[in-house]
């Protein structure tokens, strides 16, 4: 089976991997932001690991709709103390940032992956990742977080997202980033209406490029609220339904808040698909 090269880690993709969210922002849409509480953030990260996370994704700048950009200094102040603790654990640590300067510091501190909502489009981002051995997630986003949900518009959302991702894969490879380090994310909720999100989910495999692994991140997002009418703190059942369907559609990484519940859902799915317990 293919592997994802993620710094010093080699992650098998023979089953969906769980990416546990560790949110260091004070204004998270999901209500789980740790802000500058380092101790609480480390405890939460350890809980995500102990619950079964294969990757821990740590972010110190909000990218929710309407978010105001965070300065580099504030982002690093929130990020570095927690990152330094986490990189000694037995798990790859992904850093959610679009700033090349933050990427460089994070990689120097031992991060194994960069999760970039801008798909390495900022000047210097491609070179920064290419000079390392980290994995990188290239995500599609229409517009910027502050305004992206004002009036998202596409002619054909599936085709346009796929074309964008293909262009970024080409740019990454031209910069010297091997395909074994690349992950793609169609960017659910990032400049998409409910209809756009559902169309992308239905055609998840069609947005892929060259067989590269797909990451799906819909955990607690407004698309699930729009479908169910539930507030963010009551979307667990919807989360589980969405990640299970994503796994069935071939997603290789599932970015979630609720790691233990996702692990259990995937265990049931794997048992049914592999015939375990039918003897």
Secondary structure as GFF3:
##gff-version 3
##sequence-region A 1 279
A	DSSP	beta_strand	3	6	.	.	.	ID=ss1
A	DSSP	beta_strand	9	12	.	.	.	ID=ss2
A	DSSP	beta_strand	17	23	.	.	.	ID=ss3
A	DSSP	alpha_helix	38	50	.	.	.	ID=ss4
A	DSSP	beta_strand	55	59	.	.	.	ID=ss5
A	DSSP	alpha_helix	72	86	.	.	.	ID=ss6
A	DSSP	beta_strand	92	96	.	.	.	ID=ss7
A	DSSP	alpha_helix	100	108	.	.	.	ID=ss8
A	DSSP	beta_strand	113	116	.	.	.	ID=ss9
A	DSSP	alpha_helix	125	130	.	.	.	ID=ss10
A	DSSP	beta_strand	135	139	.	.	.	ID=ss11
A	DSSP	alpha_helix	157	174	.	.	.	ID=ss12
A	DSSP	three_ten_helix	179	181	.	.	.	ID=ss13
A	DSSP	beta_strand	182	185	.	.	.	ID=ss14
A	DSSP	alpha_helix	194	202	.	.	.	ID=ss15
A	DSSP	three_ten_helix	204	207	.	.	.	ID=ss16
A	DSSP	beta_strand	213	216	.	.	.	ID=ss17
A	DSSP	alpha_helix	222	228	.	.	.	ID=ss18
A	DSSP	three_ten_helix	232	234	.	.	.	ID=ss19
A	DSSP	alpha_helix	236	248	.	.	.	ID=ss20
A	DSSP	beta_strand	253	256	.	.	.	ID=ss21
A	DSSP	alpha_helix	259	274	.	.	.	ID=ss22
###
